Amino acid sequence: MENEFTIIAFSENSIGLLNRLTIIFTRRHLNIESLTVSESAIQGIFKFTIVVITTQDLIGKVVKQINKVVDVLKAFYLIEEEIIYQEIALYKVPTEAVTQGNEIENLVRKHNARILEITPDYTAIEKTGHKNETQQLFDDMKKFKVMQFTRSGRVAITRARRERLSEYLRKLDTEKLMVKEV
């Protein structure tokens, strides 16, 4: 049975790494639903957050293969209950639609969105939330002729007390100390 999984991979900043990672998915005919790369809490380490829909068996194999990539420090996968996540969406609507009534204002309030900018030509609106929430606001605003819409990839943190990379790095340090003592 297929489920949604979030893969978290940590690496140093390395040219071509994103290409090497996406090839792993392409070879297995897996579509990446969302991909976000950013700095992590550890200086010099970058965090890849990748969302895929697949089986438990295949996600295990993919993560195992990602961990074999030279520049990857550690990768693991999580299910929805193990993470806290958000996405951000931006909407651009004609300002005329905003000034001709309260409907867009009511939608912004109802969806806990916010207006970022108002110009004579357009109004920019921001919404953070899960994909279904940002999509619902888009669907509700379609009648106002949305000029542009974009949604970011998932950003996520684990619900666990500690980041798994920190645990992994501590384990490596401990192993190195033990080797030096022998």
N, C-alpha and C positions, 0 to 999 in steps of 0.2 A: 504494500500500500504506500502511495506517495504522500509525503508530508513536506511542510516548509521547514527548512533548516537554515540557520545562520552560521556561516563559517567565519571564524576570527583567525587571522593570520598575522603574525608579527615578523618584521624584517628590518634590516637596515635599508637606507635609501639606496636603491640599486637600479641602474639603468637597465631596462629590458625585463625587469621582474614581472611587471603586469602582463606583458606579452606571454612570458613563460607560464604564468598562472592560468591565463585564459585558454591557452592551448590544452591544458589538462581537462577543462570543461568541454571544449570543442571535440576533443578525441572521444569523449564519452557521450556525446550528443546531449549535453546538459545545457539548458538555457540559463543564463545568469539573470535573475529577476531584478537584482539591485546590487550595485557595487559602489562602495565609498572607501576612499583612502585618505588617511589623515595622520598627523603626528599622534603619538600615544603619550601617556603620562611619563614615560621613560625617555629622557633626552636622547635623540639620535635614532629612536626606534619608531617605525611607522606601523600603523594598524590598518589592515584590510578587513572590511566588513562585507561579506558576500552572501547574498540570499539566493537559494536555489530550492526548487521543488523536485524531490526525488525520493528514492527508497532509503531505508535505514542501511541496507547492505551497501548500496552505491555511495552514499555519503561517507561511510567509513573508508571505502577504498580511495575516494577522492582526497580526503584529508590525509590519509597515509601517503599518497603520492605528493601532495603539497609539502608535507614535512620532509620529503626527500630532496626538494629543491634547495640548492646550496645556500642561497641568500635568505631562506626562511628560517627564522629562529624557532618558531613554534606555531602550529596551527591546530585548531580543534573546532568541533561543531557543537551547536546548542539548539535546543528546541525553544519555541516561543516562551514557555513558562520559565526558562532559565535566564531570560534577558529582559532588560528595560530598553525600549527603543522608540525612536521617533523619526519622522521624515518632515521635511518642510516643503510647502508648495507656495508658488507665487502665481497670482492671477492678475491679468491686466484687462480692465473693462473700460468702455467709453465713459468719460466723466458725465456725459449727458444722462446716462442711465442712473448714475448716482444722484444727480440733482433733480431728477423728475419724480421723485417719490422716496418713500422710506424702505422699499423692499430690499435693496442691497444693504442698507444700514442694518435692517432687521436680520438679514442673513449673516452679516459679519458678527453681530452680537450672538445670534443663535449658535453659530459654529465656533465661537471663541476665537475668531480671526481678528486681524487688525489691519487698519489702513496704513500703508507705508508712505504713500505719496499721492497728491492730487495735483494734476495739471489741467489746463483747459481741454486737453485732448484725451487724457486717460487717467484712471485711478489704479494704483497698484495695491493689491491686498495680499497679506501673508497669512498662512495657516500652518500650524505645526500639529502633528498627530500621526496616527497610523494611516496606512494607505487608503483604507476604506473611508476614513473621515475626510481626508483631503479630496478624495474622489467625489464624495457626497456633496461637498461645497461646490465643486466644479459642475456637477450635474444640476444642482439647484440654480447656478448662475448662467447656465447655457442660454436661457431665454433673453439674457442681457447682452448677448453677442460677445462672449469672451474673446478678446483680441489675441491674448497669449496665455499659455498655461505651462508651467513646468514644475516637476516634482523632483526632489533630491533622492538620492539613495538612502538606505537605512543607516542611521547611526545608532550604536548599541553599546550598552555596558552590561556586564554580567550581574546577576542577582547574588552570586556567591560573595562571601566576605572579601576574598582576595582575588586579584586578577590572576589567571592561570599562568601568564607569562612570568610574573613575579615569582610564583612558586617554582616554576621550571628553572629560572635563573638561579634561585637560591639552591636548588637541588644540584645544579651544575657546579656552583661554587663549592658546595660541600664535597662533591665527588673529587674536584680538583685538589682540595685541601687534603683529602684522604690519600690521594695518589702521591702527593708531595711528601706526606709523612712516611710512606712506605719505602 
